[in-house]
Amino acid sequence: MNAMRRQLNLSSVAMLQTIFGAFPQCITEFVDGSKYYIITAVAIAVTAKLGFYVQKQNRRKKWNAAGRDVVVVHTFPRGIRIPNLSPFALKLETYLRMADIKYVLDTSQPIGYKGKSPWITLNGEDIADSQLILEALAKKFNKNFSSHLTPEQLGVAQAMRVMAEEHYFWCNEIWMCLKDNFNTLLRGFPVPFLLSLAIPILKPLLARRAKNMVHANGLGRHTDQEVQDMTYQDLEALSAWLGKKDYCTGDKATEVDCAIFGLMAQLVWVSPDSPNGRKLREDCSNLIDYCNRMKEKFWPDWNDNLAKN
Ligand SMILES: N[C@@H](CCC(=O)N[C@@H](CS)C(=O)NCC(=O)O)C(=O)O
């Protein structure tokens, strides 16, 4: 028995010697052979990391230099027919104008820490999500444009905003990203030459991402006709709610108008020839008049904020 145990221990030692003896030697040979490649790769990786870090620090320094109580809006570059192609960023900018809060744009990092655009930096603090931003700014700058509304009106405004932002938006994204294959959207930006070369590669990747998102929220599982009907119903509901009023809740523009304007402006100025744009013209034209009213009131400098084609 003891002889067998000794035998086993001896073969384990031999095995360990084989593994740990041979392993470092093959690494040493590999490192010796490709020493210069490894040193170069490590140097490139360290320099790139350092470069990104310095760039990040410089950007942060620039944002912090915007000034006290000046909102830095991180968003996409200006559009050709509309100042901001993102409905949520247009909502935010419209609110900042309504509330008379100073802001500057930063397009160097449009996507924020929650993976979406827009986001803001205010006095060194980052805030993401247009609605959370509006609420934080309202608190900080003591603004409330809805104080005259009844709880019932406030409730309806909340429900309409959520329908528009969380349901209509995604239905319209299905057309923009999957049916139109980003074509209308891409015509809305002045696309730099180098990026235009990468578009044929980027499009299928972005489409796959959009497909996954609408599949996850359930809308992507419906037929085209079903999505179309749902979108039209949302537009009809918004149009009926607005009715003959100047703004969504009456004769005074309130916070919810920023959100509805952000979304409808895209149909009026970016994709007027899409099925949803045509629906607006044919059955919901009060929403077009409304967009023009909002534009005149809050964007007298609209044209100055368009990108040159
Ligand atoms: N709930 C967010 C929605 C923002 C949003 O969906 N932004 C889009 C641009 S319009 C975005 O960042 N999309 C990039 C992505 O989802 O990867 C808000 O209100 O800010």
The ligand as an ORCA input file, in Angstrom:
! r2SCAN-3c Opt
* xyz 0 1
  N     -35.600     58.615    -22.706
  C     -34.486     59.228    -23.379
  C     -34.488     58.783    -24.826
  C     -33.274     59.309    -25.576
  C     -33.058     58.570    -26.892
  O     -33.687     57.551    -27.198
  N     -32.124     59.110    -27.662
  C     -31.752     58.491    -28.907
  C     -31.508     59.565    -29.957
  S     -33.015     60.275    -30.462
  C     -30.439     57.760    -28.705
  O     -29.584     58.195    -27.985
  N     -30.291     56.633    -29.378
  C     -29.036     55.930    -29.385
  C     -29.225     54.512    -28.975
  O     -30.299     54.121    -28.517
  O     -28.243     53.804    -29.114
  C     -34.587     60.743    -23.248
  O     -35.686     61.237    -23.034
  O     -33.541     61.407    -23.293
*
